[in-house]
Amino acid sequence: MNSISKKEMEAVYQEMKTPLKYGMVLWEEGADIDCPNVIRLSDGTWRMIYARHVPGAEREGYETWMAKSTDLLHWETEGKLLAQREEGWDALQADGGLCLLNPQWEGSQNVETFEGKYWMTYIGGNLPGYETDPLQMGMAYSADLTPGSWERLLDPILRQDDIDARDFERKTLYKSTVLYDREKTLGYPFVMYYNAKQEGVWVERIGMAVSRDMRHWRRYGNGAVIDLGIEDRWNISGDPQIIRYGNLWVMHYFVGKGNTAYDTFACSRDLYHWTRWEGEPLISPSESFDKTFAHKPYVLKYEGCVYHFYCAVGEKGRGIAVALSK
């Protein structure tokens, strides 16, 4: 049975809500900081992988950076993981997110390897600007997590004009996360969730792809798995994160519609059929630093406290904030 009861959905909300906004934890004058992933290394320190964009730069576009913390609240920049290149399909855009993140709620928060490598999907493109269409999906890998060590596959792993691209993804591809599902629930060990934009009215939905080797990917299903059902005006479901909570899978993602953006979630038993939470958002704009958007989640629980990292857009521009459960 794939349906999720209201009682189960409410229990997830109560467990993962974070009513206390701590504030901005990573911010830079003159730059946009975006799309956090947070992991814990074997020495107990934390790393945040994030996207950085400088508006108006000569070669304007995304790059992927990393910061370090010992307490999840104070962060220090460590360096650049994926940089712009002189030429190629991804010369100016490289917004990366780590793959194979341990999904277990209250787990070790580590990142897993495959074939002895760490993996990272990224939004790639060769046109300047902020998320300039078309964007395609690339894959990078490294033997360790240090800046300067990452290599990239030559070609995109998914394109908006692939023969198997579905209608909801024929304009541009955005942020993705890849789950290492050793049980092969869907017949594959690697399951990807990503948001993509259709042609015409700006609508983004979340779809799926699967792989056996991290290099070759095929779409899964005939359409999107998260869709707001709004066809005639701007709306977004995006930046999915997957968590294993008890016997449920939980997808944190953001909704953009009207003039706002906020974080919410959906639940699944089988990784394919998802029930969207229709109650109060987990995070929504409320403070001066996130008064425009409070979106793009990365949620974890450590030592009894839930940390909800998100991209805050407000009076300080675009940076990373965190909200806490206590």
Secondary structure by P-SEA (a helix, b strand, c coil): cccccaaaaaaaaaacccccccccccccccbbbcbbbbbbccccbbbbbbbbbbcccccbbbbbbccccccccbbbbccccccccccccccccccccccccccccccccbbbbcccbbbbbbbcccccccccccbbbbbbbccccccccccccccccccccccccccccccccccccccccccccccccbbbbbcccccccbbbbbbccccccccbbbbccccccccccccccbbbbcbbbbbbcccbbbbbbccccccbbbbbccccccccbbbbbcccccccccccccccccccccccccccbbbbbbbbbccccbbbbbbbcc
